[in-house]
Amino acid sequence: MTTATTNRNEQSGRPVPSRFRGDRGAIDGGFEIMFGSVAMICFVLLIVESVSFWHARNVFDEAAAEGVRVAAAFDGTCAAGTSTAQSLLDRRAGGWSSGVQVLCSEADGIVTVTISGTTPGVLFDSAGFRASVTESAPREQ
């Protein structure tokens, strides 16, 4: 005898197919998978946004350090430091450095270069974070 013949419906006498007890079908995990994948996508976008912010701060820091080095040199000026920092930003940051400001000031023999701008956003360019970096150096005598 087969399992189909041993399990018969009491009213009709037809064989009843055997089923697994824990089988509830494929629809049971749909909501969990949907919310889990949305949460995973948000998590990945958060990581990409963090890396974008970190990279932008590193580029700003490198440009500010080079700008203050040029401006604090013996024959350097704030205009030369600002120009150097801006050209380095143009080379390294390219298309996403459009909203970046480079400021230079000197007080009591200390030259300070500040670079601030918006980091590129993951979904939209204007949705990034605001980053600001300041570097200082004493003027060479």
C-alpha positions in Angstrom: 0.0 0.0 0.0 1.1 3.5 -0.7 0.6 6.5 1.6 -2.0 7.9 -0.6 -4.2 4.8 -0.2 -3.8 4.6 3.5 -4.8 8.2 4.1 -8.4 8.4 2.8 -11.1 11.0 3.3 -13.7 9.5 5.6 -16.7 10.9 3.6 -15.7 10.4 0.0 -13.1 7.7 0.4 -10.7 9.5 -2.0 -7.0 9.5 -1.2 -5.7 12.6 0.7 -2.2 13.7 -0.3 0.2 13.8 2.7 1.5 17.2 3.6 4.3 18.5 5.7 3.1 19.8 9.0 5.3 23.0 9.0 4.6 23.9 5.3 2.6 27.2 5.3 3.5 28.2 1.7 5.8 30.8 0.2 3.8 33.9 1.2 4.6 33.6 4.9 8.0 35.4 4.8 7.0 38.1 2.3 6.7 41.0 4.7 9.8 40.1 6.6 11.8 39.9 3.4 10.4 43.2 2.2 11.2 45.2 5.3 14.5 43.4 5.7 15.6 44.4 2.2 14.5 48.0 2.7 16.5 48.1 5.9 19.5 46.6 4.2 19.3 49.2 1.4 19.1 52.0 3.9 22.1 50.6 5.8 24.2 50.4 2.6 23.2 54.0 1.6 24.3 55.1 5.1 27.6 53.4 4.7 28.1 55.0 1.3 27.2 58.4 2.7 29.6 58.0 5.5 32.4 57.0 3.2 31.6 60.0 0.9 31.8 62.4 3.9 35.1 60.9 5.1 36.6 61.1 1.6 35.5 64.7 1.2 37.0 65.7 4.5 40.3 64.1 3.5 40.3 66.0 0.2 39.5 69.2 2.0 42.2 68.6 4.6 44.8 67.9 2.0 43.9 71.0 0.1 43.9 73.2 3.3 47.3 71.8 4.4 48.8 72.6 1.0 47.2 76.0 0.9 48.4 77.0 4.4 51.9 75.7 3.5 52.1 78.0 0.5 50.5 81.0 2.3 52.8 80.6 5.4 56.0 80.4 3.3 58.5 83.3 3.6 57.3 85.0 0.4 53.8 83.5 0.4 50.5 85.3 0.5 46.9 84.4 1.4 46.0 84.8 -2.3 48.6 82.3 -3.3 47.5 79.9 -0.6 43.9 80.2 -1.6 44.7 79.7 -5.3 46.8 76.6 -4.5 44.1 75.1 -2.4 41.4 75.8 -5.0 43.5 74.3 -7.8 44.1 71.2 -5.7 40.4 70.9 -5.0 39.6 71.2 -8.7 42.1 68.4 -9.5 41.0 66.1 -6.7 37.3 66.8 -6.2 36.4 67.6 -9.8 32.7 67.8 -10.4 31.4 67.7 -6.9 33.4 70.6 -5.5 31.2 73.3 -6.9 29.9 74.6 -3.5 33.3 74.7 -1.8 34.7 77.9 -0.2 38.3 78.5 0.5 39.1 81.2 3.1 42.5 82.4 4.2 43.3 84.7 7.1 46.4 85.8 9.1 46.5 87.0 12.7 49.6 87.4 14.9 51.9 85.6 12.6 49.6 82.5 12.2 48.1 81.8 8.8 44.8 79.9 8.7 43.1 78.3 5.7 39.6 77.1 6.1 37.8 75.0 3.5 34.1 74.2 3.8 31.6 72.7 1.4 28.9 70.2 1.0 29.8 66.5 0.5 28.3 64.7 -2.5 25.0 63.1 -1.5 24.2 59.5 -2.3 20.9 60.0 -4.0 21.1 63.8 -4.8 24.1 66.1 -4.9 22.4 68.6 -2.6 21.5 66.0 0.0 25.1 65.7 1.3 26.5 66.9 4.6 28.4 70.1 5.4 32.1 69.5 6.0 34.6 72.1 7.2 38.4 71.8 7.7 40.8 74.3 9.1 44.6 74.2 9.0 47.0 76.7 10.6 50.7 77.3 10.4 53.1 80.0 11.7 54.4 82.4 9.1 58.1 81.8 8.2 60.4 84.7 9.3 
